[in-house]
Amino acid sequence: MKTLLVMAHPRRDSLTGTVADVFAGGLEKNGHSVEWANLVEEGFDPVLREADEPGWNDSDKRYSREVQREMERIERNEATLMGDV
C-alpha cells in the first residue's frame, strides 16, 4: 500500500518526528511504501484563499497550482496519515 505520511512540526527530532519515523519504519518493514509530506519544511501555507474555496456546484473549478499539487499527492496514495503539530 502506498501511504502519504503528513507531518507538521518545526523540529524533525521531536516526539512527533520520532513517532512518525517508527510508524513509517513499520509500514516499510511490512512491504508498504511511504511518501513523506513535512508541511513545515515545505513552507506549506494553511490559509484558505478565496480562489481555493470548494466549488461544490462547479465540477470544472480550477484550483491554484499549490492546491492541485496537494490534491495529486493525496490521490497517488492509498492511505493518508497525519501527525499532530
C-alpha positions in Angstrom: 0.0 0.0 0.0 1.2 3.5 -0.8 0.8 5.7 2.2 1.2 9.5 2.5 2.6 10.4 5.9 1.9 14.1 6.7 3.9 15.8 9.4 3.7 19.4 10.5 6.2 20.1 13.2 9.1 22.5 13.2 11.6 20.1 14.8 12.3 16.8 13.0 13.8 15.4 16.2 10.6 15.9 18.2 8.4 13.2 19.7 6.1 13.7 16.7 9.1 13.1 14.3 10.2 10.1 16.2 6.7 8.5 16.2 6.4 9.2 12.5 9.8 7.5 11.9 8.7 4.5 13.9 5.4 4.3 12.1 7.0 4.7 8.7 9.5 2.0 9.5 6.7 -0.4 10.5 4.9 0.3 7.2 8.1 -0.3 5.2 9.0 -3.4 7.1 5.6 -4.8 6.1 6.1 -4.1 2.4 4.3 -0.7 2.2 5.8 2.4 0.6 5.8 5.8 2.4 5.7 9.2 0.8 6.6 11.9 3.4 5.0 15.3 3.5 6.6 17.6 6.0 4.5 20.7 5.7 6.7 22.9 7.8 9.8 22.1 5.8 7.9 22.6 2.5 6.6 26.0 3.7 3.0 25.0 3.3 0.6 27.9 3.7 -2.5 26.6 5.5 -4.6 29.7 4.8 -7.6 29.1 2.6 -7.7 31.7 -0.1 -10.9 32.7 -1.8 -9.7 31.2 -5.1 -9.3 27.8 -3.5 -12.7 27.7 -1.7 -14.5 24.5 -2.7 -16.7 24.7 -5.8 -19.4 22.4 -4.7 -21.6 23.1 -7.7 -18.8 23.6 -10.2 -17.2 20.4 -11.4 -14.9 22.5 -13.7 -13.5 24.5 -10.8 -9.8 25.3 -11.2 -7.7 25.5 -8.0 -4.4 27.1 -7.5 -1.3 25.1 -8.5 -0.4 24.6 -4.9 -3.7 23.1 -4.1 -3.7 21.0 -7.2 -0.2 19.7 -6.3 -1.5 18.6 -2.8 -4.6 17.0 -4.3 -2.4 15.0 -6.7 -0.2 13.9 -3.8 -3.2 12.6 -1.9 -4.7 10.9 -5.0 -1.5 8.9 -5.8 -1.5 7.3 -2.3 -3.9 4.7 -1.0 -3.8 5.9 2.6 -3.1 9.2 4.3 -1.9 9.6 7.9 -1.4 12.9 9.7 0.5 13.6 12.8 -0.3 16.3 15.3 1.6 19.5 15.5 
